[in-house]
Amino acid sequence: MKWLTLLFGVMLLTGCQTAYYSTMEKFGIEKRDILVDRVDDAKDSQGEAQEEFRSALERLDAMLKIDGGELEQQYNALSDDYESSKAAAERVRERIAEVDDVAQDLFDEWSDELEQYSNDSMRRQSERQLRETERRYADLIRSMERAASKMDPVLAKLQDNVLYLKHNLNARAITAIRGEFDNLQVDIRDLIDEMELAIAESDKFIEAMNSGG
């Protein structure tokens, strides 16, 4: 189903959200399907971001053990890792925003449609399902946003190290960075752990939605 979502995602650049949903529904794809797909995309982007930050951490760790001529080569590699981490962080933010857009549209539609029931018992049951789905979603988006909030401080510290190396490609720079490395290492590992929790929440949410929750 992802290829259809990607295909019709182009419509968002030229048309309104309502037209997008309408077209997707003609292919049998409802808002809940789009939501599950976007949660899965967000989960993937967090996994990619984990790898980029982990790579940057490993690169810096290796650099601190280098003396002499290899330093500039390692600096260039670390700078690339920083740029990749920054791009991965931006993708995470975009995916989270896309998830929230479709979730709010889904909940609004569901809530409006409750008024269309003539059977009170069925309406109450549907409303309970809505509230439970909203609760699960609130846990999910909170976990995603908590992990995302840790990206900027890590990126800032990573950028500081890259800039310092750029301006001071010498042994003094390495000595100064070595003193900051332990703090950065803790921050990146904490970020990776938070993303792992967000990924687990995504898996739980997808499983619940796919099982009819």
NORFEN-V202169 format. One record per helix or strand. SS is the DSSP state (alpha for helix, beta for strand). FROM is the first residue (numbers start at 1). LEN is the number of residues. Records with the same first field share a line. If there is no record, write none. Layout:
# NORFEN-V202169
SS = FROM-LEN ; FROM-LEN
This chain:
# NORFEN-V202169
alpha = 2-8 ; 11-4 ; 17-10 ; 31-33 ; 71-46 ; 120-48 ; 171-40
